[in-house]
Each structure stands twice: as C-alpha cells, then as structure tokens.
Amino acid sequence: MPPSSRGGKGEAILIKKSGLICGKTPRDAWRDRRRRSSIARNETTEADMSMTLDELPRVTECSVAGCSYNDHSHCHAAAVTIGGSVGDAECATFIPLSAKGGLDKVVTHVGACQRAECVHNEQLECSAPAVRIGAGADDADCLTYEVR
C-alpha cells in the first residue's frame, strides 16, 4: 500500500505513520491541522473551551435542610446556579418546598456562576475544585465564594 492515498469525496485519507494507518476524512484531517497550528500560536479554540459535566465542580455538601433538593446534606439537583449580589453568592437553585425533587443519584455540579467578582469565576463558570452550599446571608449560599 502506498504511504498515502486519497479517496473520493467523504472517503477516508489513509496516512501511514510509523507502521500505523490512521483513517481520517478530509474534513477531520483539516480540523486536526488547524487545531495543531492554533495551539502552536497559543490561540484558544471553541473546542478547547468546552467542558463536560464531569469536569465542572461538584457540590460536595449542602447543609440547607429546608431545600427541596437536599437529602441528608447532599444536593440532588442535576446542577446548581450561583446568583446573588456582590459579597453574597446565593444558591439560585434553592427551593423551600415540602415536596422533594432532584435525581436519585448524587451528581450535582455548579452549572453556572453569576458572581464574576469571585476568585473562582472564569467566564461565568466556576473553577473551584468543589463547592459547599450552606446558610450564610441567605438560606442557601455558596460557602466557597471569595471576592477577588
């Protein structure tokens, strides 16, 4: 087989590299070259900035007993939003109802953070390793919040 062969439109380009053959469509090969060149120029691409849910900080503790999502100090919401005002980062997901809600499995993450002045806030996303929710100035505050 030749070191490189091109197929028709949408077919794979086979590249022989150190004994391995990698199948890539022309579009994928172009994206790889573009990404490598943007990394070499120290540019950030949209793909570089995307995060998966598992990479977002987890809510490791919630001591707000009166929240519908709280079950034995664990938040059962899929994700929480941190809102409030400067100096007071409250959990905007807090719902003081007698009905219980949320997921069966505890996998809560911080989905969005509106507190741009927090040291952990990067482009309205929380970068803390984990957060704790509990009583503060309001019924449910982000206890990990720190003003820059």
C-alpha positions in Angstrom: 0.0 0.0 0.0 1.4 3.5 -0.8 2.3 5.7 2.2 -0.7 8.0 1.4 -3.8 7.5 -0.8 -6.8 9.7 -1.4 -10.3 8.5 -1.8 -13.3 10.3 -3.3 -15.5 12.9 -1.6 -16.0 12.0 2.0 -13.9 8.8 1.9 -11.0 8.3 4.3 -7.5 9.5 3.6 -5.1 6.8 4.8 -1.9 8.1 6.3 0.9 5.6 7.1 2.7 6.8 10.2 5.4 4.7 11.9 3.8 1.5 10.8 0.2 2.5 11.8 -2.5 3.5 9.4 -5.0 6.2 10.6 -8.2 6.6 8.7 -9.5 10.2 8.6 -11.9 12.1 6.4 -10.5 15.1 4.6 -12.6 17.4 7.0 -11.1 15.7 10.1 -7.6 16.0 8.8 -8.2 19.7 8.1 -9.5 20.2 11.6 -6.5 18.5 13.1 -4.1 20.6 11.2 -6.0 23.8 12.1 -6.1 22.8 15.8 -2.4 22.0 15.9 -1.5 25.3 14.2 -3.7 27.3 16.6 -2.1 25.5 19.6 1.3 26.4 18.2 0.2 30.0 18.0 -1.2 29.8 21.6 -4.7 30.5 20.4 -7.8 29.2 22.2 -10.4 27.4 20.0 -14.1 26.9 20.9 -13.3 23.1 21.2 -10.6 23.9 23.8 -13.0 25.9 26.0 -15.8 23.2 26.1 -16.2 21.2 29.3 -18.1 18.1 30.1 -20.4 18.0 33.0 -18.0 15.7 34.9 -15.3 18.5 34.6 -17.5 21.1 36.4 -17.0 21.4 40.2 -19.1 19.2 42.3 -21.3 20.3 45.2 -19.7 18.2 47.9 -22.0 19.4 50.7 -25.3 21.2 51.2 -26.3 21.8 54.8 -29.6 23.6 53.8 -32.2 21.2 55.3 -35.1 23.3 54.1 -34.3 22.9 50.4 -36.4 20.5 48.2 -33.2 19.2 46.6 -31.4 18.4 49.9 -31.4 14.8 51.2 -29.1 14.2 54.2 -26.7 17.1 53.4 -26.4 16.1 49.7 -27.8 18.1 46.9 -29.8 16.1 44.4 -30.3 18.8 41.7 -28.6 18.0 38.4 -26.8 21.3 38.6 -27.0 24.5 40.7 -26.7 28.1 39.6 -24.9 30.6 41.9 -26.5 34.0 41.8 -26.9 36.8 44.4 -25.0 40.1 44.5 -21.5 41.3 45.3 -20.5 40.0 48.7 -23.4 37.5 48.7 -23.3 34.4 46.5 -26.6 32.6 46.9 -27.7 29.3 45.5 -30.3 30.3 43.0 -31.5 26.6 42.7 -32.7 26.7 46.4 -36.4 25.8 46.6 -38.0 25.9 50.0 -40.9 23.4 49.4 -42.1 20.4 51.3 -42.0 18.3 48.1 -38.7 16.6 47.4 -37.1 16.9 44.0 -34.0 16.0 42.1 -32.1 12.9 41.0 -31.8 9.6 42.8 -28.0 9.6 42.5 -26.0 12.5 43.9 -24.1 14.0 40.9 -24.7 17.7 41.5 -22.4 20.2 39.8 -22.2 24.0 39.5 -23.8 24.7 36.1 -23.3 28.5 36.1 -21.9 31.2 38.4 -23.2 34.7 38.1 -20.7 36.1 40.6 -18.0 37.4 38.2 -16.1 39.0 41.2 -15.4 35.6 42.7 -11.8 34.3 42.6 -13.1 31.0 41.2 -15.1 32.5 38.4 -13.7 32.2 34.9 -16.1 33.3 32.1 -19.1 32.7 34.3 -18.0 29.2 35.1 -16.8 28.0 38.5 -13.2 26.8 38.5 -13.1 25.7 42.2 -12.3 22.0 42.7 -15.6 21.7 44.6 -18.1 23.9 46.4 -20.1 23.8 49.6 -23.6 25.2 50.0 -24.9 26.3 53.4 -26.5 29.1 55.4 -24.9 32.5 55.0 -26.5 35.9 54.5 -29.4 33.9 52.8 -30.9 30.5 53.5 -28.6 28.9 50.9 -25.2 30.5 50.0 -22.1 29.3 48.2 -19.6 28.9 51.1 -16.7 28.6 48.6 -17.3 32.1 47.3 -14.4 34.6 47.7 -14.3 38.2 46.4 -11.2 38.9 44.3 
